[in-house]
């Protein structure tokens, strides 16, 4: 028996069908099938998303076109209840944070603030306290006036406690707050 001798001196391209192996060909065909399947799945999802989006837009337009009836209930509120509601609303509309920050920034060691009473109708703040002396009260008034939230700070009344050995000054200030 003679062995068949094949001599091939021409170099073939690696992309030529004769150089493909069975494993390489099967991997190529499998990846091609997977790519087609993935593309079809993507197209199906895209169509479903577009359909849902158009239905949502259509529903939104229908809701916007329909004017839903508003039930208006006409009930009379008793005057005492009205007053209570107005008082509550007035207390809630006071700019507490800004007022307290302004008072806190003006604080000095010689002043003991005892009472802080806002009046929302007049936009006024009544401050009551005790100081070591009258000069401390006047300095405190200047500190309060320096705050941008407060304006027109006046010493409404003061009283020197002669009975006490330290002779503290009790005072009441009136300040206008700005919105």
C-alpha positions as CSV (number, residue, x, y, z in Angstrom):
1,X,0.0,0.0,0.0
2,X,1.2,3.3,-0.8
3,X,0.5,6.4,1.3
4,X,-1.0,9.3,-0.4
5,X,1.2,12.3,-0.2
6,X,-0.4,15.7,-0.3
7,X,1.8,18.7,-1.0
8,X,0.1,22.1,-0.7
9,X,2.5,24.9,-1.1
10,X,-0.1,27.6,-1.4
11,X,-1.0,29.3,1.8
12,X,-4.8,29.6,2.1
13,X,-6.6,32.4,4.0
14,X,-7.8,31.6,7.5
15,X,-11.3,32.6,6.5
16,X,-11.4,30.2,3.6
17,X,-14.1,27.4,4.1
18,X,-11.4,24.7,3.7
19,X,-9.6,26.0,6.9
20,X,-12.8,25.9,9.1
21,X,-13.0,23.3,11.7
22,X,-16.3,21.6,12.7
23,X,-16.1,23.1,16.2
24,X,-15.5,26.6,14.9
25,X,-18.4,26.3,12.4
26,X,-20.8,25.1,15.1
27,X,-19.8,28.0,17.4
28,X,-20.3,30.5,14.6
29,X,-23.8,29.1,13.8
30,X,-24.8,29.0,17.5
31,X,-23.8,32.6,18.1
32,X,-25.6,33.7,14.9
33,X,-28.8,32.0,16.1
34,X,-28.4,33.6,19.6
35,X,-27.9,37.0,18.0
36,X,-31.1,36.7,15.9
37,X,-33.1,35.4,18.9
38,X,-31.8,38.3,21.0
39,X,-32.7,40.9,18.3
40,X,-36.2,39.5,18.0
41,X,-36.6,39.5,21.8
42,X,-35.5,43.2,21.8
43,X,-37.9,44.1,19.1
44,X,-40.8,42.4,20.9
45,X,-40.0,44.3,24.1
46,X,-39.7,47.6,22.3
47,X,-43.1,47.1,20.6
48,X,-44.7,46.2,24.0
49,X,-43.2,49.3,25.6
50,X,-44.4,51.6,22.8
51,X,-47.9,50.1,23.1
52,X,-48.0,50.6,26.8
53,X,-46.7,54.2,26.5
54,X,-49.3,55.0,23.9
55,X,-52.1,53.6,26.0
56,X,-50.8,55.6,29.0
57,X,-50.8,58.8,27.0
58,X,-54.3,58.1,25.7
59,X,-55.5,57.4,29.2
60,X,-53.8,60.6,30.5
61,X,-55.5,62.7,27.7
62,X,-58.9,61.2,28.7
63,X,-58.5,62.0,32.3
64,X,-57.4,65.6,31.5
65,X,-60.4,66.1,29.2
66,X,-62.9,65.0,31.8
67,X,-63.8,67.5,34.4
68,X,-64.5,65.7,37.6
69,X,-67.3,67.2,39.6
70,X,-66.3,68.9,42.8
71,X,-68.8,68.6,45.6
72,X,-69.1,71.9,47.4
73,X,-70.4,71.5,50.9
74,X,-71.8,74.7,52.4
75,X,-71.7,74.4,56.1
76,X,-71.8,77.3,58.5
77,X,-69.0,77.4,61.0
78,X,-69.9,78.8,64.5
79,X,-68.2,82.1,65.4
80,X,-66.3,80.6,68.3
81,X,-65.0,77.8,66.1
82,X,-64.0,80.4,63.5
83,X,-62.1,82.4,66.1
84,X,-60.3,79.3,67.3
85,X,-59.3,78.4,63.7
86,X,-58.1,82.0,63.1
87,X,-56.0,81.9,66.3
88,X,-54.5,78.6,65.3
89,X,-53.6,79.7,61.8
90,X,-52.2,83.0,63.2
91,X,-50.0,81.0,65.6
92,X,-48.8,78.7,62.8
93,X,-47.9,81.6,60.5
94,X,-45.5,83.2,62.9
95,X,-41.9,82.8,61.6
96,X,-40.7,81.1,64.8
97,X,-37.4,79.9,63.5
98,X,-36.3,83.3,62.3
99,X,-37.5,85.1,65.4
100,X,-35.8,82.7,67.8
101,X,-32.6,82.8,65.8
102,X,-32.6,86.6,65.9
103,X,-33.2,86.7,69.6
104,X,-30.6,84.0,70.2
105,X,-28.0,85.9,68.2
106,X,-28.6,89.0,70.3
107,X,-28.2,87.3,73.6
108,X,-25.7,88.6,76.1
109,X,-24.5,87.3,79.5
110,X,-26.1,90.1,81.5
111,X,-29.6,89.4,80.2
112,X,-32.0,86.7,81.4
113,X,-34.9,86.4,79.0
114,X,-38.0,85.3,80.9
115,X,-40.8,85.6,78.4
116,X,-41.2,85.8,74.6
117,X,-44.7,86.6,73.3
118,X,-45.5,87.1,69.6
119,X,-48.5,89.0,68.2
120,X,-49.2,87.8,64.7
121,X,-51.8,90.5,64.0
122,X,-49.4,93.4,64.7
123,X,-46.2,91.4,63.8
124,X,-44.8,92.4,67.1
125,X,-42.7,90.5,69.7
126,X,-42.8,91.3,73.4
127,X,-39.7,90.3,75.3
128,X,-39.6,90.3,79.1
129,X,-36.5,89.7,81.2
130,X,-34.1,90.7,83.8
131,X,-30.7,92.4,83.5
132,X,-27.8,93.3,85.8
133,X,-28.3,97.0,85.0
134,X,-30.0,99.4,82.7
135,X,-26.9,99.7,80.4
136,X,-27.1,96.0,79.7
137,X,-30.8,96.4,78.6
138,X,-29.8,99.3,76.3
139,X,-27.0,97.2,74.8
140,X,-29.4,94.3,74.3
141,X,-31.8,96.7,72.5
142,X,-29.0,97.6,70.1
143,X,-28.1,93.9,69.5
144,X,-31.8,93.2,68.7
145,X,-32.0,96.1,66.3
146,X,-28.9,94.9,64.5
147,X,-30.8,91.7,63.5
148,X,-32.3,91.9,60.0
149,X,-35.5,90.1,61.2
150,X,-36.3,92.7,63.9
151,X,-37.0,96.4,63.6
152,X,-38.2,99.2,65.9
153,X,-37.1,97.7,69.2
154,X,-38.3,99.9,72.1
155,X,-38.0,99.7,75.8
156,X,-41.7,99.6,76.8
157,X,-41.1,99.6,80.6
158,X,-38.4,98.8,83.2
159,X,-38.2,98.6,86.9
160,X,-35.2,98.4,89.2
161,X,-35.7,95.9,92.0
162,X,-34.5,97.8,95.0
163,X,-35.3,95.0,97.5
164,X,-32.8,92.6,95.8
165,X,-29.2,93.1,96.9
166,X,-28.0,92.9,93.2
167,X,-30.6,95.5,92.1
168,X,-31.6,93.8,88.8
169,X,-33.6,95.6,86.2
170,X,-36.8,94.0,85.1
171,X,-37.8,95.1,81.6
172,X,-40.3,94.7,78.8
173,X,-39.2,95.3,75.1
174,X,-41.4,95.6,72.1
175,X,-40.0,94.7,68.7
176,X,-41.5,94.7,65.2
177,X,-40.6,91.7,63.0
178,X,-40.2,91.8,59.3
179,X,-41.4,89.2,56.9
